[in-house]
């Protein structure tokens, strides 16, 4: 089941935010993000600040390096996936953060000009035993390039606010 995009459709580039809560998600439900294209300058700028390895910041060194050219930092790909997910506005109201992620894998390099998109699937969900205002969802995330090749994957637990009770 893919999340109905009409609940988070945009007007003039701004999304209409719907209130999605823990109760609105089902195991097996999938969310697909729109794509984002990384430019050479974005890759270099990010790497200069956060991951200054030669294959991220120096075209000549990268050409002679293990990847045969400039590639994006895996951390940039992860940050971009997170941004793409947030831009779908699915957890805008109900996100309470995450205690972490597991099995992060960078599977293929992301190169300048690549367009990536993210898919998320709800794998498990459970109500909090100690805090009635929230639940936990374990989700599988994958990032694909324009050739539908998987470039990154990971599991993460999302803490999601439960729908507030309405006064009688």
C-alpha positions as CSV (number, residue, x, y, z in Angstrom):
1,X,0.0,0.0,0.0
2,X,1.5,3.4,-1.0
3,X,0.6,6.5,1.0
4,X,-2.1,8.5,-0.9
5,X,-0.3,11.6,-2.1
6,X,-3.5,13.6,-2.2
7,X,-3.3,13.9,1.6
8,X,-0.1,15.7,1.3
9,X,-0.5,17.4,-2.1
10,X,1.2,20.7,-2.7
11,X,-0.1,24.1,-3.8
12,X,2.4,26.5,-5.4
13,X,5.4,24.5,-4.1
14,X,4.1,24.4,-0.5
15,X,2.7,21.2,0.9
16,X,-0.7,21.1,2.6
17,X,0.1,19.4,5.9
18,X,-2.3,16.8,7.0
19,X,-2.3,15.5,10.6
20,X,-0.9,12.0,10.4
21,X,-0.6,10.1,13.7
22,X,0.5,6.7,14.9
23,X,-3.0,5.3,14.3
24,X,-2.9,6.3,10.6
25,X,0.0,4.0,9.7
26,X,-0.3,0.3,8.9
27,X,2.4,-2.4,8.7
28,X,3.3,-2.8,5.0
29,X,2.4,0.8,4.2
30,X,4.9,2.5,1.9
31,X,5.9,6.1,1.3
32,X,7.7,7.2,-1.8
33,X,9.5,10.6,-2.0
34,X,10.0,12.8,-4.9
35,X,13.5,12.9,-6.4
36,X,16.4,15.2,-5.8
37,X,19.4,15.8,-8.0
38,X,22.9,16.4,-6.6
39,X,25.2,18.8,-8.4
40,X,29.0,18.6,-8.3
41,X,29.1,21.8,-6.3
42,X,26.6,20.5,-3.7
43,X,28.8,17.4,-3.3
44,X,32.0,19.3,-2.9
45,X,30.4,21.9,-0.5
46,X,29.0,19.3,1.8
47,X,32.2,17.3,1.8
48,X,34.4,20.3,2.5
49,X,32.4,20.9,5.7
50,X,31.7,17.4,6.9
51,X,33.6,14.6,5.0
52,X,36.7,16.1,3.3
53,X,38.0,12.9,1.7
54,X,39.8,13.3,-1.7
55,X,37.1,11.4,-3.6
56,X,34.5,13.8,-2.3
57,X,36.3,17.1,-2.8
58,X,39.0,16.9,-5.5
59,X,37.9,16.0,-9.1
60,X,41.5,15.0,-10.2
61,X,42.2,12.9,-7.1
62,X,38.7,11.3,-7.3
63,X,39.3,10.4,-11.0
64,X,42.5,8.4,-10.0
65,X,40.8,7.0,-6.8
66,X,38.8,3.9,-6.1
67,X,35.5,5.2,-7.6
68,X,36.8,6.6,-10.8
69,X,35.4,10.0,-10.1
70,X,33.8,12.4,-7.7
71,X,31.1,10.8,-5.4
72,X,28.8,12.2,-2.7
73,X,29.5,11.5,0.9
74,X,27.4,8.7,2.3
75,X,26.5,11.1,5.1
76,X,25.2,13.6,2.5
77,X,23.1,10.8,0.9
78,X,21.7,10.0,4.4
79,X,20.9,13.6,5.1
80,X,19.3,14.1,1.7
81,X,17.1,11.0,2.3
82,X,16.0,12.4,5.6
83,X,15.1,15.7,3.9
84,X,13.2,14.0,1.1
85,X,11.2,12.0,3.7
86,X,10.4,15.1,5.7
87,X,9.3,17.0,2.6
88,X,6.5,14.5,2.1
89,X,5.0,15.9,5.4
90,X,3.9,12.5,6.6
91,X,5.3,13.0,10.1
92,X,5.1,16.8,10.3
93,X,2.7,16.9,13.2
94,X,3.5,13.6,14.9
95,X,7.2,13.1,14.8
96,X,8.8,12.8,18.2
97,X,12.2,11.9,16.8
98,X,14.1,8.6,16.6
99,X,16.2,6.6,19.1
100,X,18.4,5.4,16.2
101,X,18.9,3.4,13.1
102,X,20.4,0.0,12.2
103,X,22.1,-1.7,9.3
104,X,23.0,1.5,7.4
105,X,24.5,0.4,4.1
106,X,26.0,2.5,1.3
107,X,25.6,0.2,-1.7
108,X,26.6,2.3,-4.7
109,X,28.2,5.7,-5.2
110,X,26.1,8.7,-5.8
111,X,27.7,10.9,-8.5
112,X,27.1,14.5,-9.6
113,X,24.0,14.7,-11.7
114,X,22.4,11.6,-10.1
115,X,18.8,11.9,-9.0
116,X,17.9,10.0,-5.9
117,X,14.6,9.2,-4.3
118,X,13.6,7.5,-1.1
119,X,11.1,4.7,-0.3
120,X,10.0,3.9,3.3
121,X,8.0,0.9,4.4
122,X,6.5,0.4,7.9
123,X,7.8,-3.0,9.1
124,X,6.4,-3.0,12.6
125,X,4.5,-0.8,14.9
126,X,3.7,-0.9,18.6
127,X,2.2,1.3,21.2
128,X,4.4,2.5,24.0
129,X,4.0,0.5,27.2
130,X,5.0,3.4,29.5
131,X,3.9,6.5,27.6
132,X,0.3,6.5,26.2
133,X,0.9,9.6,24.0
134,X,3.2,7.7,21.5
135,X,4.0,4.6,19.6
136,X,7.0,3.2,17.8
137,X,7.3,2.3,14.1
138,X,10.3,0.3,12.8
139,X,10.7,1.3,9.2
140,X,12.9,0.2,6.3
141,X,14.3,2.9,4.1
142,X,15.9,2.6,0.7
143,X,17.4,5.2,-1.6
144,X,17.4,4.6,-5.3
145,X,19.1,6.5,-8.1
146,X,17.6,7.4,-11.5
147,X,18.4,3.9,-12.8
148,X,16.4,2.3,-9.9
149,X,19.6,1.0,-8.4
150,X,19.6,0.9,-4.6
151,X,22.4,3.2,-3.4
152,X,21.6,3.1,0.3
153,X,19.4,1.3,2.8
154,X,18.8,1.3,6.6
155,X,16.2,0.6,9.3
156,X,15.1,3.2,11.7
157,X,12.7,3.4,14.6
158,X,10.3,6.4,14.5
159,X,8.7,7.7,17.7
160,X,5.2,8.8,16.6
161,X,2.6,10.8,18.5
162,X,-0.7,9.2,19.0
163,X,-3.9,11.1,18.0
164,X,-5.0,13.4,20.8
165,X,-8.3,12.5,22.4
166,X,-11.0,15.0,21.5
167,X,-13.0,16.5,24.4
168,X,-16.6,15.4,24.7
